[in-house]
Amino acid sequence: MVSEASVAAPPVAPLWGELRYSGELVRLLADRALRQVHRREDAPPVLLIPGFMAGDASLTMMRHWLRRRGHRVAMSGMLANVDCAGRSVARLQGQLAELASDCGRPVVLVGQSRGGALARALAVRDPERVAGLVMLGSPVCDSLAVSAPVLSTVRWLARLGDLGLPGVFSTRCRDGACCESFREHLSSPLAPGMAAVAIHSRSDGIVDWRACLDPHAEQVEVDSSHCGMSVHPAVYRVLDRVLDV
């Protein structure tokens, strides 16, 4: 259980740094080496999972790039990543099983922010179907180590869940049985030999970068906004390396 001090600690960077997203996208589009991708005939399948309150559309650029690279890409089916983590991981496990079966090989999981935490839990739960794991700004060491505005949004959504709004997590998820295994899987060791990367940015204006330092994964630092990790050239160069599994 995390302490109140760690929960209350603000991220290192100011929130206005998230305004860099457009510039990061422009740099990605202008990067000739990343535009001219080499298609891999034996590229592994990839399952993409979006971040908190985001949907699959937030990873459109990454999906297109992966497909040009030769990967079969499956999306999470999320319009907004706000459901109970326990329910989400259970549903994603079904999608993982289907994708791995269709392709006849294990899958690489790529998740942004909360999506990376879900991906990590999925990798612990079903390691035989997971070839690799990439977490983009995912606070796996302390899920509430986020900026004050985001934490307020989390609490507001949890109250809606308490009132019975379907498809939304509730206050019970923090300590309840529904997410007990999810919480355990965030700190469990990953399978030996599984390629795992935790990407973080000290200028992240949403998540405290220290909460992203998964001790069981390769820790890679980039100079990116939180939201911009899905379009940052440095992240794509890491993916280009990791995906050759």
Backbone as CSV, one residue per row, in Angstrom:
resi,resn,N_x,N_y,N_z,CA_x,CA_y,CA_z,C_x,C_y,C_z
1,MET,0.849,-1.197,0.000,0.000,0.000,0.000,0.882,1.243,0.000
2,VAL,0.581,2.225,-0.833,1.405,3.426,-0.908,1.047,4.347,0.230
3,SER,1.986,5.189,0.615,1.745,6.143,1.701,1.028,7.363,1.174
4,GLU,0.387,8.105,2.077,-0.277,9.341,1.683,0.721,10.347,1.149
5,ALA,1.944,10.299,1.680,2.966,11.245,1.201,3.287,11.004,-0.255
6,SER,3.405,9.705,-0.635,3.745,9.421,-2.024,2.594,9.750,-2.941
7,VAL,1.366,9.542,-2.479,0.204,9.866,-3.291,0.101,11.355,-3.522
8,ALA,0.411,12.140,-2.492,0.243,13.587,-2.589,1.389,14.270,-3.318
9,ALA,2.510,13.570,-3.496,3.664,14.202,-4.127,3.350,14.588,-5.564
10,PRO,3.567,15.862,-5.940,3.249,16.290,-7.304,4.297,15.807,-8.281
11,PRO,3.933,15.701,-9.563,4.934,15.337,-10.562,5.987,16.431,-10.656
12,VAL,7.133,16.080,-11.183,8.247,17.021,-11.233,7.948,18.189,-12.165
13,ALA,7.337,17.916,-13.293,7.151,18.937,-14.322,5.801,19.633,-14.201
14,PRO,5.717,20.896,-14.635,4.428,21.605,-14.633,3.490,21.067,-15.697
15,LEU,2.199,21.218,-15.453,1.192,20.659,-16.348,1.227,21.300,-17.736
16,TRP,1.632,22.580,-17.817,1.615,23.242,-19.126,2.587,22.601,-20.118
17,GLY,3.507,21.779,-19.606,4.425,21.091,-20.510,3.727,20.123,-21.446
18,GLU,2.479,19.752,-21.114,1.730,18.842,-21.978,1.328,19.508,-23.293
19,LEU,1.471,20.829,-23.367,1.157,21.536,-24.609,2.166,21.223,-25.721
20,ARG,3.194,20.466,-25.410,4.208,20.099,-26.406,3.725,19.044,-27.383
21,TYR,2.561,18.453,-27.157,2.102,17.324,-27.962,2.166,17.626,-29.464
22,SER,1.646,18.769,-29.888,1.612,19.084,-31.318,3.013,19.125,-31.907
23,GLY,3.944,19.722,-31.176,5.317,19.780,-31.650,5.947,18.413,-31.748
24,GLU,5.640,17.541,-30.810,6.175,16.177,-30.834,5.626,15.407,-32.031
25,LEU,4.355,15.612,-32.321,3.753,14.960,-33.482,4.388,15.458,-34.774
26,VAL,4.625,16.762,-34.876,5.247,17.325,-36.078,6.644,16.740,-36.275
27,ARG,7.408,16.614,-35.187,8.757,16.060,-35.296,8.709,14.596,-35.755
28,LEU,7.707,13.859,-35.286,7.567,12.472,-35.731,7.276,12.413,-37.228
29,LEU,6.351,13.256,-37.685,5.977,13.255,-39.095,7.127,13.717,-39.988
30,ALA,8.015,14.531,-39.419,9.136,15.054,-40.195,10.361,14.147,-40.154
31,ASP,10.326,13.112,-39.336,11.476,12.234,-39.174,11.527,11.241,-40.336
32,ARG,12.450,11.442,-41.251,12.511,10.633,-42.466,12.786,9.170,-42.147
33,ALA,13.664,8.916,-41.185,14.023,7.531,-40.863,12.820,6.755,-40.331
34,LEU,11.971,7.421,-39.557,10.798,6.750,-39.005,9.674,6.647,-40.030
35,ARG,9.621,7.594,-40.970,8.602,7.523,-42.017,8.893,6.373,-42.979
36,GLN,10.162,6.195,-43.292,10.548,5.171,-44.255,10.881,3.872,-43.518
37,VAL,9.868,3.258,-42.937,10.080,2.063,-42.136,10.373,0.865,-43.037
38,HIS,11.153,-0.055,-42.503,11.452,-1.302,-43.213,10.434,-2.354,-42.783
39,ARG,9.695,-2.894,-43.715,8.665,-3.873,-43.399,9.299,-5.213,-43.025
40,ARG,8.903,-5.729,-41.851,9.413,-7.013,-41.369,8.414,-8.110,-41.717
41,GLU,8.885,-9.134,-42.395,7.987,-10.225,-42.789,7.562,-11.073,-41.601
42,ASP,8.396,-11.107,-40.564,8.093,-11.936,-39.399,7.812,-11.066,-38.172
43,ALA,7.196,-9.912,-38.383,6.925,-8.990,-37.277,5.894,-9.584,-36.327
44,PRO,6.108,-9.498,-35.013,5.165,-10.078,-34.053,3.876,-9.265,-33.980
45,PRO,2.768,-9.891,-33.607,1.523,-9.144,-33.411,1.634,-8.227,-32.201
46,VAL,0.861,-7.146,-32.220,0.914,-6.143,-31.155,-0.504,-5.817,-30.688
47,LEU,-0.664,-5.716,-29.382,-1.920,-5.265,-28.785,-1.666,-3.907,-28.141
48,LEU,-2.410,-2.883,-28.574,-2.253,-1.526,-28.062,-3.344,-1.211,-27.040
49,ILE,-2.939,-0.587,-25.919,-3.880,-0.249,-24.844,-3.698,1.223,-24.487
50,PRO,-4.741,2.043,-24.600,-4.616,3.491,-24.370,-4.554,3.857,-22.891
51,GLY,-4.295,5.125,-22.650,-4.151,5.613,-21.288,-5.462,5.998,-20.626
52,PHE,-5.349,6.494,-19.399,-6.495,6.877,-18.591,-7.379,7.890,-19.316
53,MET,-8.647,7.601,-19.388,-9.676,8.425,-20.017,-9.521,8.518,-21.534
54,ALA,-8.519,7.858,-22.089,-8.312,7.882,-23.536,-8.891,6.615,-24.152
55,GLY,-9.092,6.665,-25.460,-9.567,5.509,-26.195,-8.566,5.085,-27.248
56,ASP,-8.950,4.091,-28.027,-8.047,3.573,-29.047,-7.615,4.633,-30.062
57,ALA,-8.459,5.630,-30.283,-8.126,6.675,-31.258,-6.855,7.418,-30.883
58,SER,-6.521,7.446,-29.583,-5.325,8.170,-29.149,-4.045,7.494,-29.639
59,LEU,-4.138,6.239,-30.068,-2.962,5.492,-30.527,-3.010,5.237,-32.030
60,THR,-3.780,6.060,-32.755,-3.923,5.884,-34.196,-2.597,5.989,-34.930
61,MET,-1.794,6.983,-34.589,-0.510,7.167,-35.266,0.396,5.957,-35.055
62,MET,0.433,5.455,-33.849,1.266,4.290,-33.548,0.748,3.053,-34.280
63,ARG,-0.566,2.902,-34.342,-1.150,1.756,-35.056,-0.753,1.779,-36.521
64,HIS,-0.841,2.935,-37.171,-0.470,3.036,-38.588,1.010,2.704,-38.795
65,TRP,1.855,3.221,-37.909,3.294,2.976,-38.029,3.605,1.495,-37.864
66,LEU,2.964,0.856,-36.901,3.194,-0.568,-36.671,2.737,-1.409,-37.868
67,ARG,1.595,-1.063,-38.437,1.101,-1.811,-39.589,2.024,-1.654,-40.781
68,ARG,2.565,-0.455,-40.994,3.521,-0.275,-42.075,4.789,-1.089,-41.824
69,ARG,5.086,-1.326,-40.586,6.269,-2.098,-40.196,6.036,-3.599,-40.360
70,GLY,4.801,-4.007,-40.609,4.485,-5.399,-40.860,3.771,-6.121,-39.745
71,HIS,3.411,-5.403,-38.686,2.757,-6.039,-37.543,1.246,-6.154,-37.756
72,ARG,0.680,-7.221,-37.278,-0.769,-7.273,-37.119,-1.083,-6.591,-35.803
73,VAL,-1.923,-5.569,-35.841,-2.192,-4.750,-34.663,-3.642,-4.913,-34.237
74,ALA,-3.832,-5.195,-32.960,-5.167,-5.252,-32.366,-5.301,-4.115,-31.365
75,MET,-6.480,-3.533,-31.298,-6.756,-2.460,-30.367,-7.546,-3.003,-29.173
76,SER,-7.605,-2.217,-28.125,-8.236,-2.667,-26.876,-9.756,-2.699,-26.938
77,GLY,-10.332,-1.921,-27.861,-11.780,-1.786,-27.900,-12.312,-0.752,-26.921
78,MET,-11.424,0.038,-26.336,-11.829,1.034,-25.336,-12.182,2.361,-25.992
79,LEU,-13.334,2.909,-25.613,-13.661,4.287,-25.958,-13.043,5.238,-24.953
80,ALA,-12.963,4.781,-23.700,-12.326,5.552,-22.629,-11.854,4.557,-21.577
81,ASN,-10.607,4.636,-21.212,-10.017,3.703,-20.253,-10.352,4.159,-18.831
82,VAL,-11.554,3.801,-18.375,-12.008,4.202,-17.040,-12.679,3.057,-16.292
83,ASP,-12.653,1.856,-16.851,-13.330,0.741,-16.206,-12.484,0.201,-15.058
84,CYS,-13.105,-0.627,-14.229,-12.407,-1.341,-13.165,-11.216,-2.079,-13.763
85,ALA,-10.045,-1.952,-13.148,-8.843,-2.587,-13.688,-8.980,-4.103,-13.743
86,GLY,-9.616,-4.689,-12.747,-9.809,-6.131,-12.750,-10.639,-6.588,-13.933
87,ARG,-11.730,-5.881,-14.192,-12.570,-6.226,-15.345,-11.823,-5.995,-16.648
88,SER,-11.076,-4.909,-16.713,-10.357,-4.576,-17.942,-9.321,-5.642,-18.288
89,VAL,-8.546,-6.070,-17.295,-7.511,-7.069,-17.554,-8.145,-8.390,-17.983
90,ALA,-9.260,-8.767,-17.348,-9.938,-10.015,-17.718,-10.405,-9.965,-19.175
91,ARG,-10.957,-8.823,-19.581,-11.424,-8.690,-20.961,-10.249,-8.665,-21.939
92,LEU,-9.185,-7.966,-21.582,-8.012,-7.906,-22.442,-7.348,-9.272,-22.583
93,GLN,-7.449,-10.088,-21.557,-6.856,-11.417,-21.640,-7.545,-12.247,-22.720
94,GLY,-8.847,-12.073,-22.868,-9.549,-12.756,-23.945,-9.081,-12.287,-25.307
95,GLN,-8.866,-10.969,-25.456,-8.371,-10.436,-26.723,-6.954,-10.920,-27.013
96,LEU,-6.131,-10.985,-25.952,-4.767,-11.477,-26.106,-4.768,-12.922,-26.584
97,ALA,-5.600,-13.748,-25.970,-5.671,-15.163,-26.346,-6.099,-15.322,-27.797
98,GLU,-7.068,-14.533,-28.223,-7.560,-14.618,-29.596,-6.486,-14.188,-30.594
99,LEU,-5.799,-13.089,-30.294,-4.764,-12.593,-31.199,-3.600,-13.569,-31.286
100,ALA,-3.162,-14.096,-30.150,-2.047,-15.048,-30.148,-2.418,-16.321,-30.900
101,SER,-3.660,-16.759,-30.740,-4.117,-17.967,-31.439,-4.187,-17.739,-32.943
102,ASP,-4.736,-16.604,-33.356,-4.862,-16.298,-34.779,-3.501,-16.194,-35.459
103,CYS,-2.529,-15.626,-34.740,-1.210,-15.403,-35.333,-0.252,-16.577,-35.097
104,GLY,-0.613,-17.465,-34.189,0.236,-18.611,-33.908,1.527,-18.271,-33.206
105,ARG,1.526,-17.154,-32.461,2.744,-16.752,-31.758,2.393,-15.749,-30.660
106,PRO,3.293,-15.535,-29.693,3.034,-14.574,-28.621,2.951,-13.145,-29.141
107,VAL,2.391,-12.281,-28.309,2.045,-10.909,-28.677,2.893,-9.926,-27.884
108,VAL,3.229,-8.806,-28.498,3.874,-7.698,-27.789,2.783,-6.744,-27.312
109,LEU,2.809,-6.417,-26.027,1.845,-5.498,-25.434,2.465,-4.105,-25.330
110,VAL,1.746,-3.100,-25.826,2.195,-1.710,-25.710,1.066,-0.918,-25.071
111,GLY,1.331,-0.339,-23.912,0.304,0.423,-23.220,0.814,1.773,-22.783
112,GLN,-0.045,2.775,-22.909,0.317,4.122,-22.478,-0.343,4.432,-21.144
113,SER,0.418,4.985,-20.214,-0.101,5.425,-18.922,-0.840,4.285,-18.214
114,ARG,-2.110,4.444,-17.889,-2.864,3.363,-17.242,-2.898,2.115,-18.127
115,GLY,-2.871,2.320,-19.429,-2.846,1.179,-20.338,-1.608,0.328,-20.155
116,GLY,-0.489,0.953,-19.818,0.728,0.202,-19.559,0.632,-0.621,-18.294
117,ALA,-0.054,-0.081,-17.282,-0.261,-0.837,-16.048,-1.145,-2.054,-16.313
118,LEU,-2.188,-1.878,-17.114,-3.040,-3.011,-17.483,-2.245,-4.036,-18.270
119,ALA,-1.389,-3.562,-19.177,-0.567,-4.462,-19.979,0.394,-5.254,-19.092
120,ARG,0.960,-4.599,-18.080,1.884,-5.297,-17.187,1.173,-6.404,-16.415
121,ALA,-0.014,-6.094,-15.903,-0.778,-7.111,-15.187,-1.125,-8.278,-16.109
122,LEU,-1.428,-7.959,-17.351,-1.746,-8.990,-18.335,-0.529,-9.865,-18.626
123,ALA,0.640,-9.247,-18.695,1.872,-9.993,-18.955,2.203,-10.946,-17.811
124,VAL,1.907,-10.533,-16.581,2.143,-11.403,-15.419,1.123,-12.539,-15.400
125,ARG,-0.105,-12.226,-15.758,-1.179,-13.213,-15.696,-1.056,-14.267,-16.800
126,ASP,-0.596,-13.874,-17.980,-0.595,-14.789,-19.128,0.735,-14.709,-19.877
127,PRO,1.847,-15.052,-19.217,3.177,-14.829,-19.809,3.451,-15.640,-21.060
128,GLU,2.825,-16.797,-21.212,3.108,-17.631,-22.371,2.614,-16.995,-23.666
129,ARG,1.664,-16.084,-23.565,1.126,-15.433,-24.763,1.733,-14.049,-24.985
130,VAL,2.704,-13.673,-24.173,3.298,-12.329,-24.262,4.772,-12.432,-24.616
131,ALA,5.144,-11.826,-25.743,6.535,-11.826,-26.189,7.302,-10.629,-25.668
132,GLY,6.602,-9.548,-25.380,7.261,-8.333,-24.926,6.262,-7.357,-24.339
133,LEU,6.780,-6.393,-23.608,5.950,-5.409,-22.908,6.618,-4.046,-22.985
134,VAL,5.869,-3.044,-23.432,6.364,-1.665,-23.461,5.357,-0.789,-22.738
135,MET,5.817,-0.092,-21.700,4.966,0.786,-20.900,5.398,2.230,-21.117
136,LEU,4.466,3.068,-21.521,4.756,4.477,-21.817,4.215,5.361,-20.709
137,GLY,5.089,5.841,-19.850,4.659,6.719,-18.778,3.654,6.075,-17.845
138,SER,3.867,4.823,-17.499,2.908,4.063,-16.696,3.326,4.036,-15.229
139,PRO,2.518,4.571,-14.328,2.881,4.634,-12.905,2.640,3.313,-12.181
140,VAL,3.406,2.293,-12.542,3.189,0.967,-11.969,3.653,0.877,-10.515
141,CYS,4.550,1.764,-10.098,5.038,1.742,-8.722,4.113,2.472,-7.757
142,ASP,3.258,3.328,-8.261,2.308,4.088,-7.442,1.264,4.660,-8.386
143,SER,0.137,3.995,-8.490,-0.868,4.362,-9.494,-1.498,5.720,-9.248
144,LEU,-1.345,6.273,-8.045,-1.931,7.581,-7.750,-0.888,8.696,-7.695
145,ALA,0.301,8.424,-8.173,1.336,9.455,-8.233,1.148,10.282,-9.499
146,VAL,0.100,11.084,-9.488,-0.283,11.880,-10.650,-0.509,13.323,-10.224
147,SER,-0.684,14.201,-11.208,-0.904,15.611,-10.910,-2.227,15.805,-10.185
148,ALA,-2.338,16.923,-9.469,-3.542,17.194,-8.682,-4.818,17.222,-9.536
149,PRO,-4.816,17.841,-10.716,-6.039,17.819,-11.531,-6.451,16.410,-11.948
150,VAL,-5.474,15.577,-12.272,-5.793,14.206,-12.674,-6.313,13.419,-11.486
151,LEU,-5.714,13.634,-10.314,-6.180,12.938,-9.118,-7.611,13.344,-8.771
152,SER,-7.939,14.607,-8.982,-9.320,15.063,-8.750,-10.281,14.378,-9.713
153,THR,-9.846,14.205,-10.959,-10.680,13.514,-11.939,-10.881,12.049,-11.557
154,VAL,-9.835,11.415,-11.054,-9.933,10.026,-10.608,-10.983,9.907,-9.501
155,ARG,-10.940,10.808,-8.551,-11.883,10.752,-7.429,-13.306,11.026,-7.893
156,TRP,-13.466,11.935,-8.838,-14.797,12.250,-9.364,-15.375,11.047,-10.097
157,LEU,-14.560,10.381,-10.915,-15.028,9.202,-11.632,-15.353,8.070,-10.665
158,ALA,-14.543,7.916,-9.624,-14.807,6.859,-8.644,-16.143,7.071,-7.952
159,ARG,-16.488,8.314,-7.708,-17.794,8.587,-7.094,-18.926,8.199,-8.046
160,LEU,-18.734,8.452,-9.337,-19.735,8.018,-10.315,-19.857,6.498,-10.320
161,GLY,-18.725,5.822,-10.203,-18.753,4.366,-10.121,-19.475,3.887,-8.875
162,ASP,-19.273,4.593,-7.774,-19.968,4.248,-6.534,-21.480,4.386,-6.680
163,LEU,-21.893,5.319,-7.529,-23.321,5.537,-7.753,-23.915,4.535,-8.736
164,GLY,-23.067,3.678,-9.286,-23.559,2.623,-10.162,-23.423,2.880,-11.646
165,LEU,-22.695,3.920,-12.041,-22.496,4.170,-13.469,-21.718,3.002,-14.072
166,PRO,-22.264,2.321,-15.072,-21.589,1.142,-15.631,-20.314,1.504,-16.382
167,GLY,-19.345,0.593,-16.335,-18.109,0.781,-17.070,-17.146,1.777,-16.461
168,VAL,-17.331,2.095,-15.165,-16.464,3.059,-14.484,-15.979,2.440,-13.171
169,PHE,-14.711,2.630,-12.857,-14.174,2.106,-11.601,-14.804,2.834,-10.416
170,SER,-14.717,2.247,-9.258,-15.286,2.839,-8.045,-14.210,2.939,-6.972
171,THR,-14.552,3.539,-5.847,-13.596,3.648,-4.745,-13.213,2.271,-4.210
172,ARG,-14.072,1.285,-4.401,-13.776,-0.070,-3.937,-12.600,-0.679,-4.686
173,CYS,-12.317,-0.189,-5.890,-11.237,-0.764,-6.692,-9.865,-0.558,-6.044
174,ARG,-9.718,0.479,-5.248,-8.400,0.769,-4.675,-7.958,-0.308,-3.690
175,ASP,-8.868,-0.801,-2.879,-8.503,-1.793,-1.875,-9.335,-3.068,-1.946
176,GLY,-10.328,-3.114,-2.843,-11.260,-4.220,-2.877,-10.746,-5.455,-3.596
177,ALA,-11.553,-6.517,-3.496,-11.185,-7.804,-4.079,-11.171,-7.768,-5.606
178,CYS,-11.964,-6.859,-6.209,-12.058,-6.830,-7.678,-10.713,-6.571,-8.340
179,CYS,-9.862,-5.789,-7.698,-8.568,-5.418,-8.288,-7.384,-5.948,-7.471
180,GLU,-7.644,-6.911,-6.606,-6.570,-7.431,-5.750,-5.438,-8.037,-6.574
181,SER,-5.771,-8.887,-7.539,-4.718,-9.506,-8.350,-4.025,-8.468,-9.225
182,PHE,-4.782,-7.484,-9.708,-4.184,-6.413,-10.514,-3.124,-5.674,-9.705
183,ARG,-3.431,-5.331,-8.470,-2.460,-4.623,-7.626,-1.224,-5.479,-7.386
184,GLU,-1.422,-6.768,-7.176,-0.281,-7.664,-6.965,0.584,-7.767,-8.216
185,HIS,-0.062,-7.806,-9.375,0.679,-7.990,-10.623,1.496,-6.766,-11.016
186,LEU,1.175,-5.607,-10.462,1.948,-4.406,-10.783,3.370,-4.459,-10.228
187,SER,3.580,-5.270,-9.201,4.919,-5.371,-8.615,5.516,-6.760,-8.733
188,SER,4.793,-7.694,-9.322,5.306,-9.061,-9.462,6.423,-9.119,-10.498
189,PRO,7.366,-10.030,-10.331,8.404,-10.202,-11.356,7.784,-10.647,-12.672
190,LEU,8.394,-10.226,-13.771,7.959,-10.662,-15.089,8.645,-11.978,-15.440
191,ALA,8.090,-12.665,-16.416,8.647,-13.954,-16.805,10.089,-13.795,-17.278
192,PRO,10.964,-14.731,-16.921,12.363,-14.658,-17.376,12.433,-14.629,-18.903
193,GLY,13.241,-13.737,-19.410,13.411,-13.637,-20.854,12.413,-12.747,-21.560
194,MET,11.387,-12.283,-20.852,10.413,-11.395,-21.487,11.029,-10.015,-21.680
195,ALA,11.012,-9.521,-22.905,11.511,-8.175,-23.171,10.533,-7.154,-22.609
196,ALA,10.980,-6.342,-21.677,10.098,-5.365,-21.034,10.816,-4.029,-20.907
197,VAL,10.131,-2.967,-21.289,10.710,-1.625,-21.246,9.724,-0.674,-20.576
198,ALA,10.217,0.103,-19.641,9.418,1.143,-18.980,9.983,2.495,-19.395
199,ILE,9.231,3.217,-20.213,9.672,4.520,-20.702,9.107,5.615,-19.811
200,HIS,9.973,6.546,-19.411,9.535,7.630,-18.540,10.147,8.947,-19.000
201,SER,9.573,10.041,-18.528,10.081,11.379,-18.848,10.061,12.240,-17.594
202,ARG,11.187,12.851,-17.294,11.246,13.742,-16.139,10.435,15.016,-16.361
203,SER,10.061,15.283,-17.616,9.234,16.456,-17.905,7.769,16.068,-18.113
204,ASP,7.393,14.897,-17.636,6.008,14.427,-17.676,5.172,15.301,-16.754
205,GLY,4.128,15.945,-17.297,3.290,16.826,-16.503,2.063,16.164,-15.920
206,ILE,1.893,14.865,-16.133,0.725,14.138,-15.645,1.099,13.133,-14.559
207,VAL,2.147,12.356,-14.814,2.565,11.288,-13.910,3.951,11.598,-13.352
208,ASP,4.139,11.340,-12.066,5.463,11.467,-11.461,6.365,10.406,-12.090
209,TRP,7.412,10.821,-12.768,8.265,9.896,-13.516,8.846,8.806,-12.634
210,ARG,9.024,9.099,-11.348,9.614,8.101,-10.442,8.696,6.895,-10.269
211,ALA,7.397,7.095,-10.444,6.452,5.987,-10.311,6.475,5.060,-11.516
212,CYS,7.185,5.447,-12.562,7.264,4.644,-13.798,8.497,3.752,-13.838
213,LEU,9.348,3.812,-12.809,10.616,3.082,-12.825,10.415,1.638,-12.381
214,ASP,9.850,0.854,-13.246,9.605,-0.560,-12.967,10.943,-1.268,-12.761
215,PRO,11.179,-1.835,-11.579,12.469,-2.470,-11.314,12.690,-3.764,-12.095
216,HIS,11.622,-4.301,-12.696,11.731,-5.554,-13.434,11.815,-5.333,-14.948
217,ALA,11.921,-4.073,-15.361,11.973,-3.749,-16.784,13.168,-2.864,-17.082
218,GLU,13.561,-2.818,-18.334,14.576,-1.854,-18.770,13.971,-0.463,-18.666
219,GLN,14.658,0.443,-17.987,14.150,1.793,-17.790,14.790,2.732,-18.808
220,VAL,13.935,3.350,-19.624,14.416,4.219,-20.690,13.826,5.613,-20.495
221,GLU,14.681,6.615,-20.475,14.222,7.993,-20.311,14.151,8.708,-21.656
222,VAL,13.071,9.442,-21.870,12.932,10.310,-23.035,12.528,11.691,-22.544
223,ASP,12.711,12.692,-23.367,12.290,14.050,-23.021,10.973,14.314,-23.730
224,SER,9.877,13.922,-23.112,8.575,13.953,-23.762,7.512,14.427,-22.796
225,SER,6.428,14.951,-23.336,5.242,15.161,-22.516,4.619,13.802,-22.233
226,HIS,3.688,13.759,-21.309,3.036,12.485,-20.997,2.179,12.023,-22.179
227,CYS,1.292,12.878,-22.629,0.397,12.516,-23.732,1.166,12.297,-25.024
228,GLY,2.297,13.006,-25.174,3.060,12.936,-26.410,3.918,11.697,-26.571
229,MET,3.954,10.832,-25.565,4.768,9.621,-25.704,4.287,8.738,-26.849
230,SER,3.012,8.835,-27.186,2.495,7.995,-28.271,2.888,8.511,-29.645
231,VAL,3.486,9.705,-29.703,3.904,10.271,-30.990,5.334,10.811,-30.945
232,HIS,6.079,10.478,-29.918,7.423,11.040,-29.772,8.446,10.194,-30.541
233,PRO,9.288,10.822,-31.373,10.265,10.059,-32.168,11.157,9.156,-31.328
234,ALA,11.580,9.609,-30.146,12.463,8.790,-29.311,11.774,7.507,-28.867
235,VAL,10.479,7.583,-28.613,9.724,6.395,-28.223,9.670,5.401,-29.383
236,TYR,9.481,5.900,-30.600,9.407,5.026,-31.761,10.742,4.344,-32.030
237,ARG,11.825,4.997,-31.706,13.131,4.357,-31.879,13.311,3.221,-30.869
238,VAL,12.790,3.422,-29.672,12.814,2.328,-28.687,11.949,1.170,-29.165
239,LEU,10.757,1.484,-29.668,9.868,0.447,-30.183,10.528,-0.304,-31.346
240,ASP,11.203,0.410,-32.214,11.854,-0.207,-33.363,12.864,-1.258,-32.915
241,ARG,13.518,-0.988,-31.801,14.481,-1.947,-31.254,13.790,-3.104,-30.534
242,VAL,12.843,-2.789,-29.680,12.203,-3.805,-28.844,11.370,-4.777,-29.682
243,LEU,10.766,-4.290,-30.750,9.854,-5.121,-31.523,10.551,-6.164,-32.397
244,ASP,11.847,-6.128,-32.468,12.584,-7.170,-33.171,12.825,-8.351,-32.233
245,VAL,11.723,-8.937,-31.755,11.820,-10.057,-30.812,11.709,-11.375,-31.537
